Every structure is written in C-alpha cells, then in structure tokens.
Amino acid sequence: MATEAAKKFVASSAWAQLLTPEQMHRVLRDMSETTAGPGEAICRNGQRSDYWYGVCEGLVKVSNVAPDGKPTTLIGIPTGGWFGEGSVFKHERRPYDVVALRDSRVAQVPADTFHWLLSASIPFNHFLIGQLNTRLAQFVIRCEHLRSYAPERHVALCLAELFNPVLYPGTTMTLQISQEEIAFLAGVSRGIVNRALRHLEEDNVVEARYGTIQILDLDALRASAFK
C-alpha cells in the first residue's frame, strides 16, 4: 500500500505530468511504498527488477562490490530522484545494491505498470530516453573523474551531481546532508570530505554546518570539481 504522501509525490513527478488522467489513475492504483533505515537495503544485487523506484524522502546510494571485495558507490539519489529504470526496461536482475543512507521512503511503480506506460504513452517514452541519456552521461563523467582527479575533487563532484536538473529536479540550495553521507557518496574518507569542504568554504562556494551544506555558488561548485 502507498500513503497519500507517496501518491502526492508520484503525481507531482515530472514524468507523471505527461500522463493522461486514466494513465495516472492506473499508476496510483498499482504503486506501493517501502521504507528503509540507515544501512538497510532497498534492493540487492541479483534481485529481480520488480519495481521502478522514486525517493519520496531521504537519501540512498547505488553501489556494487568488486571481485576483490572493494565497494564502489556509483551514484547517490536524493529526494525527488527516480532510479532503476534501466534494469526494469531490460527485464534483467539488479547489477547493484541500493542502500539507504538515512531514513528513507521510496515509491515503487511495478514493472508491469512501467512497461504498460512504455506501450501507452509516447511522452513517457520521451521522458525515459532523456532520463537514460542523462544517467549514462553521469556515469561516464564519474568514471573518468575517479581516474583523473584527486579525491578532494570527488567531493565537489558528488555535491554537484545532486543538482542535476533532469535527474533530481527537487534539490534545493540547502542540502540536508552529513559529512559521513558525503563520504559514502563520494567514496572517500571523512577526513578528505572535511578538508574539501574547508577549501570550498574558503573559496566562498559553500557554507558547511552540522548536517547541512549551503551552496553559495553552484556554477563555482561544478567548476571546482574539475580544477
């Protein structure tokens, strides 16, 4: 079952605005909701792709584990973000883990409903193409960044990624995020996060408080990731 808050979140999502009233009625009828606390899994590597997910509230990370046992965070998904469409689209098992970094509520659109929308709504298809294309670019940039830039720069990239207007349209200039959460998303230590934030503060790019990062200059934040 889904709460009224979860249904309101789904109905207000960018893709939902493209649907007919009848299509929206079916989505709201079929959807459900799940919750996860810090460290709890929303879905696991190898699990069937039964749902397309949207983060109603909270913060989750998408990660995998290399053969040597080293975990790698692929992306972070803040409130307002939708994820998992690639695996649902291809009817494949999840190639990653999705774990909550804080108390999170997640909307679930069943795979059958997702595929019905693909067959019934051209605007939804257009949205999905844009989503997949933007997500691919995000992965390519992050992979190149990990190879080519110092760990401190990963922190700036991690924060800047949360402001992608296609993937995360609801992000505000005040991020409710802790240094520990940033460390998980950026794949670096707490010490590196602390040092990187100090440098960004010195450059008047951000203002860091306990559990909060105020973005003062988003363009400068994006540029600082590639210095």
C-alpha positions as CSV (number, residue, x, y, z in Angstrom):
1,M,0.0,0.0,0.0
2,A,1.1,3.6,-0.5
3,T,0.4,6.6,1.8
4,E,-1.3,9.7,0.5
5,A,2.1,11.5,0.8
6,A,3.7,8.9,-1.5
7,K,0.9,9.2,-4.0
8,K,1.2,13.0,-4.0
9,F,5.0,12.6,-4.6
10,V,4.4,10.4,-7.6
11,A,1.6,12.6,-9.0
12,S,3.9,15.7,-8.8
13,S,6.9,14.0,-10.6
14,A,7.9,15.4,-13.9
15,W,7.0,12.2,-15.9
16,A,3.6,12.0,-14.2
17,Q,2.7,15.4,-15.6
18,L,2.9,13.9,-19.1
19,L,0.3,11.2,-18.5
20,T,-3.4,11.2,-19.2
21,P,-5.8,11.2,-16.2
22,E,-6.5,7.5,-17.0
23,Q,-2.9,6.6,-17.1
24,M,-2.2,8.5,-13.9
25,H,-5.1,6.6,-12.2
26,R,-3.6,3.3,-13.0
27,V,-0.1,4.3,-11.7
28,L,-1.6,5.5,-8.4
29,R,-3.7,2.3,-8.2
30,D,-0.7,0.0,-8.8
31,M,2.1,1.7,-6.9
32,S,3.3,0.9,-3.4
33,E,5.7,2.3,-0.9
34,T,8.6,0.9,1.1
35,T,10.8,2.4,3.9
36,A,14.4,1.8,4.9
37,G,16.6,2.9,7.7
38,P,20.3,3.8,7.5
39,G,22.2,0.9,6.1
40,E,19.1,-1.0,5.1
41,A,18.8,-2.3,1.5
42,I,16.0,-1.2,-0.8
43,C,17.1,-3.8,-3.3
44,R,20.1,-6.1,-3.7
45,N,22.5,-7.2,-6.5
46,G,20.9,-10.1,-8.3
47,Q,17.4,-9.3,-7.2
48,R,14.6,-9.3,-9.8
49,S,13.8,-5.9,-11.2
50,D,10.2,-5.8,-10.0
51,Y,9.9,-2.0,-9.5
52,W,10.9,1.4,-10.7
53,Y,11.8,3.5,-7.7
54,G,11.4,7.1,-6.7
55,V,12.8,8.6,-3.5
56,C,9.9,10.3,-1.8
57,E,12.1,11.3,1.2
58,G,15.6,10.6,2.2
59,L,18.9,9.7,0.5
60,V,20.1,6.4,-1.0
61,K,23.2,5.2,-2.7
62,V,23.7,2.8,-5.6
63,S,26.8,0.7,-5.2
64,N,28.4,-2.5,-6.2
65,V,31.3,-4.7,-4.9
66,A,34.3,-5.6,-6.9
67,P,35.7,-9.1,-7.1
68,D,38.3,-8.1,-4.5
69,G,35.6,-7.1,-2.1
70,K,36.1,-3.4,-2.5
71,P,32.7,-1.5,-2.5
72,T,32.2,1.3,-5.1
73,T,29.5,3.9,-4.9
74,L,28.1,4.6,-8.3
75,I,25.6,7.4,-7.6
76,G,23.6,9.0,-4.8
77,I,19.9,9.5,-5.2
78,P,18.3,12.4,-3.2
79,T,14.7,13.2,-2.6
80,G,12.9,13.6,-5.9
81,G,15.1,11.2,-7.9
82,W,13.9,8.1,-9.8
83,F,16.1,5.2,-10.4
84,G,16.3,1.6,-11.6
85,E,14.6,2.1,-15.0
86,G,17.5,0.5,-16.9
87,S,17.1,-2.9,-15.3
88,V,13.3,-2.8,-15.4
89,F,13.4,-1.8,-19.1
90,K,15.7,-4.8,-19.9
91,H,13.9,-7.3,-17.7
92,E,17.3,-8.0,-16.0
93,R,18.3,-8.6,-12.4
94,R,19.7,-5.7,-10.5
95,P,23.5,-5.4,-11.1
96,Y,23.9,-3.3,-7.9
97,D,22.8,-2.7,-4.4
98,V,20.7,0.2,-3.3
99,V,21.1,1.1,0.4
100,A,19.5,3.9,2.4
101,L,22.0,6.4,4.0
102,R,19.3,7.8,6.2
103,D,15.6,7.1,7.0
104,S,14.1,6.9,3.5
105,R,10.6,6.5,2.0
106,V,10.6,5.1,-1.6
107,A,7.7,4.9,-4.1
108,Q,7.6,1.7,-6.1
109,V,6.0,1.5,-9.6
110,P,5.6,-2.2,-10.6
111,A,7.5,-3.4,-13.7
112,D,4.2,-4.4,-15.4
113,T,2.9,-0.8,-15.0
114,F,6.2,0.6,-16.2
115,H,6.1,-1.4,-19.4
116,W,2.4,-0.6,-19.9
117,L,3.3,3.1,-19.8
118,L,6.0,2.4,-22.4
119,S,3.4,1.0,-24.7
120,A,0.7,3.5,-23.9
121,S,2.4,6.9,-23.6
122,I,4.8,8.5,-26.2
123,P,5.5,11.4,-23.8
124,F,6.6,8.9,-21.1
125,N,9.0,7.3,-23.6
126,H,10.5,10.7,-24.4
127,F,10.9,11.3,-20.7
128,L,12.6,8.0,-20.2
129,I,15.0,8.5,-23.1
130,G,16.1,11.8,-21.5
131,Q,16.5,10.1,-18.1
132,L,18.6,7.2,-19.5
133,N,20.8,9.5,-21.6
134,T,21.4,11.8,-18.7
135,R,22.2,8.9,-16.4
136,L,24.6,7.5,-18.9
137,A,26.4,10.8,-19.1
138,Q,26.6,10.9,-15.3
139,F,28.2,7.5,-15.1
140,V,30.7,8.4,-17.8
141,I,31.7,11.6,-16.1
142,R,32.1,9.9,-12.7
143,C,34.2,7.1,-14.0
144,E,36.5,9.5,-15.8
145,H,36.6,11.7,-12.7
146,L,37.7,8.8,-10.5
147,R,40.6,8.1,-12.8
148,S,41.8,11.6,-13.4
149,Y,41.1,13.8,-10.4
150,A,42.3,13.9,-6.8
151,P,39.9,12.6,-4.1
152,E,39.1,16.1,-2.8
153,R,37.6,16.9,-6.2
154,H,35.3,13.9,-5.9
155,V,33.6,15.7,-3.0
156,A,32.8,18.7,-5.2
157,L,31.5,16.4,-8.0
158,C,29.4,14.4,-5.6
159,L,27.7,17.5,-4.3
160,A,27.3,19.0,-7.8
161,E,25.7,15.8,-9.1
162,L,22.8,16.3,-6.7
163,F,21.8,19.4,-8.6
164,N,21.2,17.6,-12.0
165,P,18.0,19.3,-13.2
166,V,16.9,16.3,-15.1
167,L,17.6,13.6,-12.6
168,Y,17.0,15.5,-9.3
169,P,14.7,18.5,-10.1
170,G,13.7,19.0,-6.5
171,T,17.2,19.7,-4.9
172,T,17.4,22.9,-3.0
173,M,20.5,25.1,-2.4
174,T,20.5,23.9,1.2
175,L,21.4,20.3,1.3
176,Q,20.5,18.3,4.4
177,I,23.5,16.0,4.3
178,S,26.1,15.0,6.7
179,Q,29.9,14.6,6.1
180,E,29.5,10.9,6.7
181,E,26.9,10.7,3.9
182,I,29.1,12.7,1.6
183,A,31.9,10.3,2.3
184,F,29.8,7.4,1.3
185,L,28.6,9.0,-1.9
186,A,32.0,10.3,-3.0
187,G,33.8,7.1,-2.0
188,V,36.4,9.0,0.2
189,S,37.2,9.2,3.9
190,R,35.6,11.6,6.3
191,G,38.9,13.4,6.6
192,I,39.0,14.1,2.9
193,V,35.4,15.4,3.0
194,N,36.3,17.7,5.9
195,R,39.3,19.1,4.1
196,A,37.5,19.5,0.8
197,L,34.6,21.4,2.4
198,R,37.1,23.7,4.2
199,H,38.6,24.6,0.9
200,L,35.2,25.2,-0.7
201,E,34.3,27.4,2.2
202,E,37.5,29.4,1.8
203,D,36.5,30.0,-1.9
204,N,33.0,31.1,-0.9
205,V,31.5,28.2,-2.8
206,V,29.7,26.5,0.2
207,E,28.9,27.1,3.8
208,A,29.1,23.9,5.9
209,R,27.2,23.5,9.1
210,Y,26.4,20.4,11.2
211,G,24.3,18.2,8.9
212,T,23.8,20.9,6.3
213,I,25.6,22.3,3.3
214,Q,24.5,25.6,2.0
215,I,25.5,26.1,-1.7
216,L,26.6,29.7,-2.3
217,D,27.7,29.4,-5.9
218,L,26.5,26.3,-7.9
219,D,28.5,27.2,-11.0
220,A,31.7,27.5,-9.0
221,L,30.9,24.2,-7.2
222,R,30.6,22.5,-10.6
223,A,33.8,24.1,-11.9
224,S,35.8,23.2,-8.7
225,A,35.2,19.5,-9.4
226,F,37.4,19.7,-12.5
227,K,40.2,22.0,-11.3
